């Protein structure tokens, strides 16, 4: 169980950092938020992989993806986050 948690954190950090490099613009995210972005992206990537490749639902609809799926999911989550956060910002 501890190995799973550590691997989620490491993959989350890598996927989150790469997503921040791919999406242009400045994102005000700390390292823990970058890790959280990568972890959420991993589950989004796993869900998209389930939808596309139709794996066995007994494995679960929300399952962690590999590093490529995690990066793709993190890019999608960060893109949506930057678009939604940009609308709520106060412009002066």
Residue frames as a rotation matrix with the C-alpha (Angstrom) as fourth column:
UNK 1
0.566 0.825 0.000 0.00
0.825 -0.566 0.000 0.00
0.000 0.000 -1.000 0.00
UNK 2
0.447 -0.485 -0.752 2.83
0.136 -0.794 0.593 2.41
-0.884 -0.367 -0.288 0.83
UNK 3
-0.622 -0.697 0.358 4.45
0.415 0.094 0.905 1.61
-0.664 0.711 0.231 -2.53
UNK 4
-0.064 0.702 0.709 1.23
0.987 -0.059 0.147 2.52
0.145 0.710 -0.690 -4.34
UNK 5
0.808 0.377 -0.453 1.02
0.492 -0.855 0.167 5.86
-0.324 -0.358 -0.876 -2.54
UNK 6
0.028 -0.888 -0.458 4.65
0.047 -0.457 0.888 6.70
-0.999 -0.046 0.029 -3.26
UNK 7
-0.672 -0.270 0.689 4.30
0.650 0.232 0.724 5.72
-0.355 0.934 0.020 -6.92
UNK 8
0.376 0.856 0.356 1.14
0.921 -0.386 -0.045 7.87
0.099 0.345 -0.933 -7.24
UNK 9
0.704 -0.165 -0.690 3.03
0.193 -0.891 0.410 10.83
-0.683 -0.422 -0.596 -5.79
UNK 10
-0.370 -0.927 -0.054 6.04
0.127 -0.108 0.986 10.36
-0.920 0.358 0.157 -8.08
UNK 11
-0.529 0.253 0.810 3.95
0.847 0.212 0.487 9.82
-0.048 0.944 -0.326 -11.22
UNK 12
0.594 0.794 -0.131 1.72
0.796 -0.604 -0.047 12.73
-0.117 -0.076 -0.990 -10.17
UNK 13
0.343 -0.560 -0.754 4.73
0.065 -0.787 0.614 15.03
-0.937 -0.260 -0.234 -9.84
UNK 14
-0.708 -0.646 0.286 6.13
0.292 0.102 0.951 14.01
-0.643 0.757 0.116 -13.22
UNK 15
-0.296 0.674 0.677 2.80
0.948 0.121 0.295 14.21
0.117 0.729 -0.674 -15.04
UNK 16
0.673 0.571 -0.470 1.83
0.658 -0.752 0.028 17.50
-0.338 -0.329 -0.882 -13.37
UNK 17
0.026 -0.760 -0.650 5.18
0.036 -0.649 0.760 19.11
-0.999 -0.043 0.011 -14.14
UNK 18
-0.809 -0.317 0.494 5.08
0.459 0.183 0.869 18.01
-0.366 0.930 -0.003 -17.78
UNK 19
0.116 0.924 0.365 1.50
0.990 -0.138 0.036 19.25
0.084 0.358 -0.930 -18.12
UNK 20
0.633 0.063 -0.771 2.57
0.342 -0.917 0.206 22.64
-0.694 -0.394 -0.602 -16.75
UNK 21
-0.464 -0.851 -0.245 5.35
0.031 -0.292 0.956 22.73
-0.885 0.436 0.162 -19.34
UNK 22
-0.658 0.254 0.709 2.98
0.745 0.353 0.565 21.82
-0.107 0.900 -0.422 -22.18
UNK 23
0.456 0.884 0.106 0.19
0.886 -0.462 0.037 24.29
0.081 0.077 -0.994 -21.37
UNK 24
-0.413 -0.655 0.633 1.38
0.592 -0.721 -0.360 27.83
0.692 0.226 0.685 -22.17
UNK 25
0.356 0.497 0.791 1.02
-0.215 -0.780 0.587 30.64
0.909 -0.379 -0.171 -19.69
UNK 26
-0.724 -0.604 0.335 1.77
-0.409 -0.016 -0.912 31.05
0.556 -0.797 -0.236 -16.02
UNK 27
0.372 0.781 -0.502 0.08
0.124 0.494 0.861 28.71
0.920 -0.382 0.087 -13.59
UNK 28
-0.221 -0.394 0.892 0.31
-0.810 -0.435 -0.393 29.68
0.543 -0.810 -0.223 -9.93
UNK 29
0.824 0.443 -0.353 0.55
-0.224 0.827 0.515 26.14
0.521 -0.345 0.781 -8.57
UNK 30
0.227 -0.735 0.639 2.74
-0.943 -0.003 0.331 24.96
-0.242 -0.678 -0.694 -5.72
UNK 31
-0.708 -0.567 -0.422 4.53
-0.644 0.763 0.054 21.61
0.291 0.309 -0.905 -5.76
UNK 32
-0.779 0.469 0.417 1.76
0.048 0.707 -0.705 19.85
-0.625 -0.529 -0.574 -3.76
UNK 33
0.251 0.903 -0.347 -0.86
-0.393 -0.233 -0.890 21.23
-0.885 0.360 0.297 -6.18
UNK 34
-0.074 -0.370 -0.926 1.28
-0.994 0.103 0.038 20.07
0.081 0.923 -0.375 -9.12
UNK 35
-0.965 -0.245 0.094 1.36
-0.258 0.951 -0.173 16.58
-0.047 -0.191 -0.981 -7.58
UNK 36
-0.351 0.916 0.193 -2.42
0.041 0.221 -0.974 16.71
-0.935 -0.334 -0.115 -7.05
UNK 37
0.240 0.368 -0.898 -2.85
-0.838 -0.388 -0.383 17.83
-0.489 0.845 0.215 -10.67
UNK 38
-0.520 -0.548 -0.656 -0.85
-0.804 0.572 0.160 14.82
0.288 0.611 -0.738 -11.85
UNK 39
-0.923 0.229 0.308 -2.76
0.021 0.832 -0.555 12.39
-0.383 -0.506 -0.773 -9.62
UNK 40
0.053 0.984 -0.170 -6.12
-0.203 -0.156 -0.967 13.70
-0.978 0.086 0.191 -10.81
UNK 41
0.119 -0.102 -0.988 -4.79
-0.978 -0.182 -0.099 13.58
-0.169 0.978 -0.121 -14.37
UNK 42
-0.880 -0.472 -0.053 -3.80
-0.475 0.875 0.095 9.97
0.002 0.109 -0.994 -13.85
UNK 43
-0.559 0.750 0.354 -7.35
0.266 0.566 -0.780 9.04
-0.786 -0.342 -0.516 -12.91
UNK 44
0.336 0.630 -0.700 -8.76
-0.524 -0.493 -0.695 11.11
-0.782 0.601 0.164 -15.79
UNK 45
-0.297 -0.549 -0.782 -6.36
-0.954 0.205 0.218 9.33
0.041 0.810 -0.584 -18.15
UNK 46
-0.958 -0.022 0.284 -7.40
-0.085 0.974 -0.212 5.96
-0.272 -0.227 -0.935 -16.72
UNK 47
-0.092 0.995 0.035 -11.07
0.077 0.042 -0.996 6.82
-0.993 -0.089 -0.080 -17.19
UNK 48
0.320 0.161 -0.934 -10.47
-0.835 -0.417 -0.358 7.95
-0.447 0.895 0.001 -20.78
UNK 49
-0.702 -0.630 -0.333 -8.48
-0.710 0.657 0.253 4.79
0.059 0.414 -0.908 -21.41
UNK 50
-0.691 0.547 0.472 -11.41
0.163 0.755 -0.636 2.77
-0.704 -0.362 -0.611 -20.09
UNK 51
0.291 0.870 -0.398 -13.83
-0.241 -0.336 -0.910 4.62
-0.926 0.361 0.112 -22.39
UNK 52
0.152 -0.303 -0.941 -11.63
-0.975 -0.204 -0.092 4.23
-0.164 0.931 -0.327 -25.46
UNK 53
-0.608 -0.588 -0.533 -10.32
-0.686 0.727 -0.019 0.69
0.399 0.354 -0.846 -25.00
UNK 54
0.392 0.919 -0.039 -13.28
-0.752 0.344 0.563 -0.83
0.531 -0.191 0.826 -23.08
UNK 55
-0.733 -0.645 -0.215 -11.35
-0.341 0.622 -0.705 -2.64
0.588 -0.444 -0.676 -20.36
UNK 56
-0.280 0.599 -0.751 -13.13
0.639 0.700 0.320 -4.84
0.716 -0.390 -0.578 -17.86
UNK 57
0.139 0.384 0.913 -15.32
-0.347 -0.844 0.408 -2.64
0.928 -0.373 0.016 -15.58
UNK 58
0.843 0.110 -0.527 -14.49
0.397 0.534 0.747 -4.97
0.363 -0.838 0.406 -12.69
UNK 59
-0.226 -0.968 -0.113 -11.11
0.903 -0.164 -0.396 -3.18
0.365 -0.192 0.911 -12.57
UNK 60
0.012 0.317 -0.948 -13.06
0.663 -0.713 -0.230 0.00
-0.749 -0.626 -0.219 -11.87
UNK 61
0.718 0.318 0.619 -14.07
0.683 -0.491 -0.540 2.91
0.132 0.811 -0.570 -14.02
UNK 62
0.799 -0.496 0.341 -11.67
-0.506 -0.860 -0.067 5.25
0.326 -0.119 -0.938 -12.25
UNK 63
0.791 -0.612 0.008 -8.29
0.544 0.709 0.449 3.59
-0.281 -0.351 0.893 -12.27
UNK 64
0.355 -0.723 -0.592 -4.80
-0.312 -0.689 0.654 5.08
-0.881 -0.048 -0.470 -12.39
UNK 65
0.997 -0.045 -0.063 -3.24
-0.052 0.209 -0.977 5.24
0.057 0.977 0.206 -15.83
UNK 66
0.313 -0.948 0.064 0.35
0.945 0.317 0.075 4.81
-0.092 0.037 0.995 -16.95
UNK 67
-0.346 -0.558 -0.754 2.68
0.525 -0.782 0.337 7.76
-0.778 -0.279 0.563 -17.35
UNK 68
-0.948 0.027 0.316 1.45
0.276 -0.422 0.864 8.66
0.157 0.906 0.392 -20.87
UNK 69
-0.063 0.998 0.016 -2.21
0.693 0.032 0.720 8.50
0.718 0.056 -0.694 -19.83
UNK 70
0.218 0.078 -0.973 -1.37
0.910 -0.377 0.173 10.50
-0.353 -0.923 -0.153 -16.72
UNK 71
-0.758 -0.550 -0.351 0.29
0.365 -0.804 0.470 13.25
-0.541 0.228 0.810 -18.75
UNK 72
-0.747 0.550 0.374 -2.63
0.307 -0.214 0.927 13.41
0.590 0.807 -0.009 -21.20
UNK 73
0.220 0.869 -0.442 -5.12
0.846 0.055 0.530 13.51
0.485 -0.491 -0.724 -18.33
UNK 74
-0.047 -0.317 -0.947 -3.11
0.800 -0.580 0.154 16.18
-0.599 -0.750 0.280 -16.48
UNK 75
-0.960 -0.256 0.109 -2.96
0.263 -0.706 0.658 18.33
-0.091 0.661 0.745 -19.63
UNK 76
-0.327 0.920 0.217 -6.75
0.474 -0.039 0.880 18.05
0.818 0.391 -0.423 -19.98
UNK 77
0.369 0.464 -0.806 -7.33
0.926 -0.104 0.364 18.90
0.085 -0.880 -0.468 -16.29
UNK 78
-0.393 -0.596 -0.700 -4.89
0.634 -0.727 0.262 21.83
-0.666 -0.341 0.664 -16.37
UNK 79
-0.895 0.124 0.429 -6.41
0.317 -0.501 0.805 23.16
0.315 0.856 0.409 -19.60
UNK 80
0.102 0.995 -0.024 -9.89
0.623 -0.045 0.781 23.10
0.776 -0.094 -0.624 -18.07
UNK 81
0.250 -0.058 -0.966 -8.57
0.930 -0.263 0.257 24.63
-0.269 -0.963 -0.012 -14.82
UNK 82
-0.744 -0.602 -0.289 -6.85
0.497 -0.789 0.362 27.53
-0.446 0.126 0.886 -16.61
UNK 83
-0.692 0.553 0.464 -9.96
0.283 -0.384 0.879 28.26
0.664 0.740 0.109 -18.66
UNK 84
0.345 0.871 -0.350 -12.28
0.690 0.017 0.724 28.21
0.636 -0.491 -0.595 -15.65
UNK 85
0.102 -0.392 -0.914 -9.89
0.891 -0.373 0.260 30.15
-0.443 -0.841 0.311 -13.39
UNK 86
-0.852 -0.455 0.260 -9.40
0.523 -0.720 0.456 32.79
-0.020 0.524 0.851 -16.09
UNK 87
-0.215 0.869 0.445 -13.11
0.434 -0.323 0.841 33.58
0.875 0.374 -0.308 -16.14
UNK 88
0.631 0.526 -0.570 -13.34
0.706 -0.085 0.703 34.15
0.321 -0.846 -0.425 -12.41
UNK 89
-0.358 -0.859 -0.366 -10.33
0.928 -0.371 -0.036 36.45
-0.105 -0.352 0.930 -12.23
UNK 90
0.653 0.517 -0.553 -10.95
0.493 -0.845 -0.206 40.10
-0.574 -0.138 -0.807 -11.53
UNK 91
-0.090 -0.653 0.752 -9.62
0.973 -0.219 -0.073 42.31
0.213 0.725 0.655 -14.28
UNK 92
0.458 0.185 -0.870 -8.66
0.518 -0.850 0.091 45.88
-0.722 -0.493 -0.485 -13.54
